[in-house]
Amino acid sequence: LFQIFDAFKPRLHDSNSKVNQVALETMYKMIPLLKDNLSPVINMLVPAMVDNNLNSKNPGIYAAATNVIQALCQHLGN
C-alpha cells in the first residue's frame, strides 16, 4: 500500500490542474473501498490533499478536495 500511495501522492498536488482534479476524484472513489486500510498512509495523504487543494481557486479542485475530506471523515474509523 505504501508503494502505491508514494507514487499516487505527487498527483494530489500536480501542477496540471486536470491531473490534480482527477487524482482527487480517484481518491474519493478509493476511500469507501479501502476504509481503515488507509490508516497506515493517512498521515501522508491528508497534508498532500490539504496543502494546495482546499485553498485552490479552481472550483473543481476545491470541490473534489472537500469531497475527499468528507469521505475520509465518514469512512475512517467506522
C-alpha positions as CSV (number, residue, x, y, z in Angstrom):
1,L,0.0,0.0,0.0
2,F,2.9,2.4,0.8
3,Q,4.4,2.0,-2.7
4,I,1.1,2.7,-4.4
5,F,0.5,5.8,-2.4
6,D,4.1,7.0,-2.6
7,A,3.5,7.0,-6.4
8,F,0.0,8.5,-6.2
9,K,0.7,11.3,-3.7
10,P,2.5,13.6,-6.2
11,R,-0.6,13.6,-8.4
12,L,-2.6,15.2,-5.5
13,H,-0.6,18.4,-6.0
14,D,0.3,18.1,-9.6
15,S,0.9,21.4,-11.4
16,N,-1.5,20.3,-14.2
17,S,-5.0,21.1,-12.7
18,K,-6.7,18.3,-14.7
19,V,-4.3,15.7,-13.3
20,N,-4.7,17.1,-9.8
21,Q,-8.5,17.0,-10.0
22,V,-8.7,13.5,-11.4
23,A,-6.3,12.3,-8.7
24,L,-8.6,13.8,-6.0
25,E,-11.7,12.3,-7.7
26,T,-10.0,8.9,-7.8
27,M,-9.0,9.2,-4.2
28,Y,-12.7,10.0,-3.4
29,K,-13.7,6.7,-5.1
30,M,-11.0,4.7,-3.3
31,I,-11.8,5.8,0.2
32,P,-15.0,3.7,0.7
33,L,-13.3,0.7,-0.8
34,L,-10.1,0.9,1.3
35,K,-11.7,2.4,4.5
36,D,-9.5,1.5,7.6
37,N,-6.8,0.0,5.3
38,L,-5.9,3.7,4.6
39,S,-4.8,4.2,8.2
40,P,-1.1,3.5,7.6
41,V,-0.9,6.1,4.8
42,I,-3.3,8.7,6.0
43,N,-0.6,10.8,7.6
44,M,1.0,11.3,4.2
45,L,-2.3,11.7,2.2
46,V,-4.0,14.4,4.3
47,P,-1.2,17.0,4.0
48,A,-1.0,16.3,0.3
49,M,-4.7,17.0,-0.1
50,V,-5.0,20.0,2.2
51,D,-1.8,21.9,1.3
52,N,-2.8,23.2,-2.2
53,N,-6.3,21.8,-2.8
54,L,-8.5,23.3,-0.1
55,N,-7.3,26.8,-0.9
56,S,-7.5,26.3,-4.7
57,K,-9.1,29.0,-6.8
58,N,-10.2,26.2,-9.2
59,P,-13.7,25.3,-8.2
60,G,-13.4,21.7,-9.4
61,I,-10.2,21.1,-7.4
62,Y,-11.7,22.7,-4.3
63,A,-14.9,20.7,-4.6
64,A,-13.0,17.4,-5.2
65,A,-10.7,18.1,-2.2
66,T,-13.7,18.9,0.0
67,N,-15.4,15.6,-1.0
68,V,-12.2,13.7,-0.2
69,I,-12.0,15.2,3.3
70,Q,-15.7,14.5,3.9
71,A,-15.3,10.9,2.7
72,L,-12.3,10.4,5.0
73,C,-14.3,11.6,8.0
74,Q,-17.2,9.4,7.0
75,H,-15.3,6.1,6.3
76,L,-12.2,6.1,8.6
77,G,-12.8,4.6,12.0
78,N,-16.2,3.1,11.1
